[in-house]
Amino acid sequence: MDYKDQSGKRRSRQFKTKKEATDYETKVRAEIAAGIYMHAADSVSVEEACRQYLEHLKVRRDTGQTMEPATYVVYESCIRRHILDLKVGLGAVKLASLRTKTVADFRDRLLSSGRSVAMTKRIIATLGFMLKHARANDLIFTDPVEGVVVRRQSRSSSAISLEAAQQLRDNVKKLLGAADDDFRPYLVVAALAGLRASEQRGLRWENVDLTKGIIRVRERADIFNKIGDPKSEAGTRDIPIGPMVTNTLKAWKLKCPTSELGLVFPNRKGGVRTQTDVHRLWFKPLCGKLGITMRWHDLRHFAVSAWIDQGFSIKAVMTFAGHKDYRMTMERYGKLFPSEDHHKAVADMEKRLFG
């Protein structure tokens, strides 16, 4: 096949059969007419496009354009460890050769290699962001990610069951009973206020009102221990605390290490405590001692399940948990909300209508 591209440059390609040449001609003529044709020899690789995208993200990060250092690390790691992975990745593929099927095959390789559904969704999304940047720089004219779906697991796979909630209650009681004086305050706040790990690490005394019994979430500490705003508007919230949390914090305040930042739970030098230290020094050893299998985030699940068990409304639970969408609350905790007694309601209706 012999043809000219949209810039007038002569191109040629050989095929084994006339049908293959005809099929290619049909596709190429359509792309040239639409102005989206890209010759493979002139195209950069996925690896090069990723490099340019990361350079762009660095500029955004360094100039404060909606790119936090922690977010950059997530994107960089996703690209390096998955998109450019030598076994399953796309690094050597030319952008001009990327098709929807190419991306779909990549998705399937990710899942077959043991990547979770959630991780695969993140990888494909990151690939899409990179290709959006490539399109903006005329490196590619189509969106091969469009139409590639990573089907989520069933809602029941991520929902907290009544049995799991009861097991959490039993485990938390054991942890609180066995924790030492230094770790117990940290554990109490995590389990009963439902703070995210980053929010608890960045909590300052100025945002704890022991008189009114309120913890105000206004900041968080990222993976670099830098204090900043919550990640979303919903993350900024006031959480009510009861006497147990209040009294625990009053006692802790008297022995809390001095911190120029005014942190509630600083490290020994008064700086931001890393979550790695919390796991290594306290949480994992205590779980091992008690024979408990738990993640730190399960303490947050415990807090939410306790609010639901107490009869808090869906709106209150969503607000105190810092969820931006009620669907997030219901998909994860919907099974814990008490079901309506429809039989009683129907009986009351009959009685009211017919006596």
Residue pairs with C-beta under 8 A, 6 or more apart in sequence:
1 12
1 13
1 14
1 15
1 21
1 24
1 25
1 28
2 10
2 11
2 12
3 10
3 11
3 12
3 25
3 28
3 29
3 32
4 10
4 11
4 32
5 11
5 32
5 37
5 39
6 32
6 35
6 37
9 39
11 39
13 21
13 24
15 21
15 24
28 37
31 37
31 141
35 141
36 141
36 142
37 141
38 95
38 96
38 140
38 141
39 96
40 94
40 96
40 97
42 96
43 94
43 95
43 96
43 97
43 139
43 140
44 52
44 94
44 95
44 139
45 91
45 92
45 93
45 94
45 95
46 83
46 84
46 89
46 90
46 91
46 92
46 93
46 94
46 95
46 98
47 84
47 91
47 92
49 95
49 130
49 131
49 133
49 134
49 139
49 140
50 79
50 83
50 84
50 91
50 130
52 133
52 134
52 137
52 139
53 79
53 129
53 130
53 133
53 134
54 75
54 76
54 79
56 133
57 67
57 72
57 75
57 76
58 72
59 65
60 66
60 67
61 67
61 68
61 69
61 71
61 72
68 222
68 228
69 222
69 224
69 226
70 222
70 223
70 224
73 223
75 126
75 129
78 122
78 123
78 126
79 126
79 130
82 88
82 89
82 110
82 115
82 119
82 123
83 89
83 90
83 91
83 123
83 126
83 127
83 130
84 90
84 91
85 91
87 113
88 106
88 109
88 110
88 113
89 106
90 98
90 102
90 106
90 127
93 102
95 131
95 134
95 139
95 140
96 140
98 131
98 140
98 142
98 144
99 144
100 144
100 145
100 146
100 147
100 148
102 144
103 124
103 127
103 144
103 145
103 148
104 148
106 124
106 127
107 120
107 124
107 148
107 150
110 119
110 120
110 123
110 124
111 117
111 120
111 150
115 123
117 150
117 151
117 152
117 153
120 150
121 150
121 152
124 145
124 148
124 150
127 145
128 143
128 145
131 140
131 143
131 144
131 145
132 143
134 140
135 141
135 143
155 331
158 331
158 332
159 331
159 332
159 333
159 334
159 335
160 301
160 305
160 332
160 333
160 335
160 336
161 335
162 335
162 336
165 301
165 302
165 305
165 309
165 336
168 294
168 298
168 301
168 302
168 305
169 302
169 305
169 306
171 290
171 292
171 294
171 298
172 191
172 299
172 302
174 290
174 292
175 187
175 191
175 286
175 287
175 290
175 292
175 294
176 184
176 187
176 188
176 191
178 286
178 289
178 290
179 187
179 282
179 286
182 282
183 282
183 283
183 286
184 248
185 248
185 249
185 251
185 252
185 265
186 200
186 265
186 278
186 282
187 282
187 299
188 244
188 245
188 248
189 195
189 200
189 203
189 215
189 245
189 248
189 249
189 264
189 265
190 197
190 200
190 296
190 299
190 300
190 303
191 299
191 302
191 303
192 241
192 242
192 244
192 245
192 303
192 306
193 215
193 239
193 241
193 245
193 303
194 239
194 299
194 300
194 303
194 304
194 307
194 320
194 321
195 203
195 215
195 217
195 239
195 300
196 220
196 235
196 300
196 322
197 275
197 278
197 296
197 297
198 220
198 221
198 222
198 275
199 217
199 219
199 220
199 230
199 235
199 322
200 264
200 265
201 220
201 221
201 225
201 265
201 272
201 273
201 274
201 275
202 219
202 220
202 221
202 227
202 228
202 263
202 272
203 215
203 217
203 219
203 263
203 264
203 265
204 219
204 261
204 262
204 263
204 264
205 253
205 262
205 263
205 264
206 262
207 215
207 216
207 217
207 218
207 219
208 214
208 215
208 216
208 249
208 264
209 215
209 216
210 246
210 249
210 250
210 253
213 240
213 241
213 242
213 243
213 245
213 246
214 238
214 239
214 240
214 241
215 238
215 239
215 241
215 245
216 237
216 238
216 239
217 230
217 235
217 236
217 237
217 238
217 239
217 322
218 229
218 230
218 236
219 227
219 228
219 229
219 230
220 227
220 228
220 229
220 230
220 231
220 235
221 227
221 228
221 272
222 228
225 271
225 272
225 274
226 272
227 261
227 272
229 236
230 236
230 322
232 322
232 324
233 324
234 319
234 322
234 323
234 324
235 322
237 319
237 320
237 322
239 320
240 320
241 249
249 264
252 264
256 264
256 265
256 266
257 266
257 267
257 268
257 270
258 266
258 270
259 266
259 270
259 271
260 270
261 270
261 271
261 272
263 270
263 271
263 272
263 273
265 273
266 272
266 273
267 273
267 274
267 277
275 296
278 296
279 296
283 296
287 293
287 294
300 321
301 332
303 321
304 317
304 320
304 321
304 329
304 332
304 333
305 333
305 336
307 316
307 317
307 320
307 321
308 317
308 333
308 336
308 337
309 336
311 338
312 320
314 326
314 329
314 330
314 337
315 326
317 329
317 333
318 325
318 326
318 328
318 329
321 329
323 329
